[in-house]
Amino acid sequence: VVQYGLDRLLTIQLSLDSLQAVNVQTLLAEQLYGPFGVGFASGRIVVADSCNHRCLMLDPAGQSMFEFGGRGSGPGQFEYPECVATFSDGFVAVSDKDNHRIQVFDSRANFCNYIPANWEAGCGGGRKASSSSVAAPAGTLRGPMGMVADRQDRLYVCDCGGNRVQIFTRSGRWLWSSDISKPGVDPCCFRSPTGIAIDDDGAVYVASDHCVQIF
């Protein structure tokens, strides 16, 4: 569990019968600044250390192995990385919120590609678009946050500033946006969605506007 305001990462062991915490440990004490997202990739822990504009890779015991990132808008750089999602092969997606994009890294934290694939600074979902009152085109992002990959490695993205959920392939090709309606079907409505999850049965849970919507 990441605690943004306390700058720390906790591991919490729960009892099986009552779900009460029986053991709590603090990891990376005094090393984090505004950690926001955490995920698991090939048995390792990935932490989005948002206000330090970096990510940390930890071993299963919670010891830091290496970090990647740094502030900027180039490949592998971040402006407030927020959330983490993992693909079936251990590759990692990081929502690079203030760059209005997602970056995909391999298991060694080498940069692979952007989502959307054609992201450019200041264009489409880039910085200039974020200050516009005009709705961003489908397939561009504004302040992306929570993400989750399904069994086909399609990435579901909380496009927080766009008030919608979008789906992309892992290579960055746009597939679907919740704000596009079809004949006879109303579009899904969200307000600043921040978190998303998929359960074993395929149901999708979206945290948005002080509630959780289930699909």
C-alpha positions as CSV (number, residue, x, y, z in Angstrom):
1,V,0.0,0.0,0.0
2,V,1.4,3.4,-1.0
3,Q,0.7,6.4,1.4
4,Y,1.0,9.5,-0.7
5,G,0.8,12.1,2.1
6,L,3.2,10.1,4.4
7,D,5.8,9.3,1.7
8,R,5.9,5.6,2.5
9,L,5.1,2.1,1.2
10,L,3.6,-0.5,3.5
11,T,3.3,-4.2,3.3
12,I,0.3,-5.4,5.2
13,Q,-0.3,-9.1,6.2
14,L,-3.9,-9.9,6.8
15,S,-5.4,-12.8,8.8
16,L,-7.3,-15.2,6.6
17,D,-10.4,-15.4,8.8
18,S,-11.0,-11.7,9.8
19,L,-9.0,-9.7,7.3
20,Q,-7.4,-7.8,10.2
21,A,-3.8,-6.6,9.9
22,V,-1.5,-9.0,11.8
23,N,1.8,-7.6,10.5
24,V,2.7,-4.2,9.0
25,Q,6.1,-3.2,7.7
26,T,7.3,0.1,6.2
27,L,9.5,-0.1,3.1
28,L,11.8,2.6,1.6
29,A,11.5,4.8,4.7
30,E,12.6,8.4,3.9
31,Q,13.3,7.6,0.3
32,L,10.0,8.4,-1.3
33,Y,8.2,11.7,-2.1
34,G,4.6,11.5,-3.0
35,P,4.4,7.8,-4.0
36,F,1.2,7.1,-5.8
37,G,1.1,3.8,-7.7
38,V,2.4,0.3,-7.1
39,G,2.3,-2.9,-9.1
40,F,3.9,-6.3,-9.5
41,A,5.9,-7.5,-12.5
42,S,7.6,-10.9,-12.6
43,G,7.7,-11.2,-8.8
44,R,9.1,-7.7,-8.3
45,I,7.4,-4.6,-7.0
46,V,7.2,-1.4,-9.1
47,V,6.6,1.9,-7.3
48,A,5.6,5.2,-9.0
49,D,7.5,7.7,-6.9
50,S,5.4,10.6,-8.3
51,C,7.0,13.8,-6.9
52,N,10.5,12.5,-7.5
53,H,9.5,11.8,-11.2
54,R,10.9,8.3,-11.1
55,C,9.9,4.7,-10.6
56,L,11.6,2.2,-8.3
57,M,12.0,-1.6,-8.8
58,L,12.1,-3.6,-5.6
59,D,12.9,-7.3,-5.0
60,P,10.2,-9.5,-3.3
61,A,11.7,-8.6,0.1
62,G,11.1,-5.0,-0.6
63,Q,14.7,-4.0,-1.1
64,S,15.4,-1.4,-3.8
65,M,17.1,-3.0,-6.9
66,F,17.2,0.1,-9.2
67,E,15.3,3.1,-10.3
68,F,14.4,4.5,-13.6
69,G,13.1,7.8,-14.9
70,G,13.9,11.4,-14.1
71,R,12.1,14.6,-14.8
72,G,11.4,15.6,-18.4
73,S,9.4,14.7,-21.5
74,G,11.8,12.5,-23.3
75,P,11.6,8.7,-23.6
76,G,11.9,7.2,-20.2
77,Q,11.4,10.5,-18.4
78,F,8.4,11.5,-16.3
79,E,6.3,14.5,-15.2
80,Y,4.5,13.0,-12.2
81,P,4.2,9.3,-12.8
82,E,1.0,8.2,-11.1
83,C,0.0,4.6,-11.6
84,V,1.4,1.2,-12.8
85,A,0.0,-1.7,-14.7
86,T,1.7,-4.9,-15.8
87,F,1.3,-7.1,-18.9
88,S,1.4,-10.9,-19.0
89,D,5.1,-11.0,-20.0
90,G,6.2,-8.7,-17.1
91,F,6.4,-5.5,-19.2
92,V,5.2,-2.4,-17.3
93,A,3.0,0.5,-18.2
94,V,3.4,3.8,-16.3
95,S,0.9,6.6,-16.5
96,D,3.0,9.8,-17.1
97,K,0.2,12.1,-16.0
98,D,1.5,15.6,-16.7
99,N,3.0,14.5,-20.0
100,H,-0.4,13.2,-20.9
101,R,0.8,9.8,-22.0
102,I,1.6,6.3,-20.9
103,Q,5.0,4.7,-21.3
104,V,5.7,1.0,-21.6
105,F,9.0,-0.5,-20.3
106,D,10.4,-4.0,-20.5
107,S,11.3,-6.1,-17.5
108,R,14.7,-4.3,-17.3
109,A,13.0,-0.9,-17.4
110,N,14.1,-0.2,-21.0
111,F,11.7,2.2,-22.7
112,C,9.6,0.4,-25.4
113,N,6.8,2.7,-26.6
114,Y,4.3,5.4,-25.9
115,I,0.6,5.0,-25.5
116,P,-0.9,6.5,-27.6
117,A,1.8,5.4,-30.1
118,N,1.8,8.7,-31.9
119,W,2.2,10.9,-28.8
120,E,4.1,14.2,-29.4
121,A,4.6,17.0,-26.8
122,G,2.1,19.8,-27.4
123,C,0.0,17.8,-29.9
124,G,-3.2,15.9,-29.4
125,G,-3.0,14.7,-25.8
126,G,0.2,16.7,-25.2
127,R,0.7,19.7,-22.9
128,K,-1.1,22.3,-25.0
129,A,-4.2,20.2,-25.2
130,S,-4.4,20.0,-21.4
131,S,-5.3,23.7,-21.1
132,S,-8.0,23.6,-23.8
133,S,-11.7,23.5,-22.9
134,V,-12.4,21.6,-26.1
135,A,-12.8,17.8,-25.7
136,A,-9.6,15.9,-26.7
137,P,-10.0,13.6,-29.7
138,A,-10.5,9.9,-28.9
139,G,-7.1,8.2,-28.7
140,T,-5.4,11.1,-26.9
141,L,-5.0,11.4,-23.2
142,R,-5.3,14.2,-20.6
143,G,-3.8,13.4,-17.2
144,P,-4.0,9.6,-17.4
145,M,-4.1,7.8,-14.0
146,G,-5.3,4.3,-13.1
147,M,-4.7,1.5,-15.6
148,V,-5.2,-2.3,-15.8
149,A,-4.4,-4.8,-18.5
150,D,-6.9,-7.6,-19.3
151,R,-6.0,-11.2,-20.3
152,Q,-5.5,-10.1,-23.9
153,D,-3.0,-7.4,-22.8
154,R,-5.4,-4.6,-23.8
155,L,-4.8,-1.6,-21.5
156,Y,-7.8,0.1,-19.9
157,V,-6.9,3.6,-19.0
158,C,-8.6,6.2,-16.6
159,D,-8.3,9.3,-18.8
160,C,-8.9,11.5,-15.7
161,G,-8.7,14.9,-17.4
162,G,-10.8,13.7,-20.3
163,N,-13.6,12.3,-18.0
164,R,-13.5,8.9,-19.8
165,V,-12.0,5.5,-19.9
166,Q,-10.1,4.4,-23.0
167,I,-8.7,1.1,-24.2
168,F,-5.5,0.7,-26.1
169,T,-3.3,-2.2,-27.4
170,R,0.0,-2.5,-25.6
171,S,1.7,-1.1,-28.7
172,G,-0.4,2.1,-28.3
173,R,-3.2,1.6,-30.9
174,W,-6.5,3.1,-29.8
175,L,-9.4,0.7,-29.6
176,W,-12.3,2.3,-27.7
177,S,-13.4,5.3,-25.7
178,S,-16.3,5.5,-23.2
179,D,-17.5,8.9,-24.5
180,I,-18.3,7.6,-27.9
181,S,-21.9,6.5,-28.2
182,K,-23.4,4.0,-30.6
183,P,-27.0,4.0,-32.0
184,G,-29.3,2.9,-29.3
185,V,-26.5,2.7,-26.7
186,D,-25.8,5.6,-24.3
187,P,-22.1,6.4,-23.7
188,C,-20.6,5.6,-20.3
189,C,-20.4,8.7,-18.1
190,F,-17.4,9.3,-15.8
191,R,-16.2,12.3,-13.9
192,S,-12.4,12.4,-13.3
193,P,-11.9,8.6,-13.1
194,T,-8.8,7.7,-11.2
195,G,-8.8,3.9,-10.6
196,I,-9.7,0.8,-12.5
197,A,-9.6,-3.0,-11.9
198,I,-10.8,-6.2,-13.6
199,D,-11.8,-9.2,-11.6
200,D,-11.4,-12.9,-12.6
201,D,-14.8,-13.0,-14.2
202,G,-14.0,-10.0,-16.4
203,A,-16.1,-7.4,-14.6
204,V,-14.6,-3.9,-14.8
205,Y,-14.6,-1.6,-11.7
206,V,-14.0,2.2,-12.2
207,A,-13.5,4.7,-9.4
208,S,-15.1,8.0,-10.4
209,D,-16.7,11.0,-8.7
210,H,-16.9,9.5,-5.2
211,C,-18.3,6.1,-6.4
212,V,-17.3,2.9,-8.0
213,Q,-19.1,1.8,-11.2
214,I,-19.2,-1.8,-12.2
215,F,-19.5,-3.1,-15.8
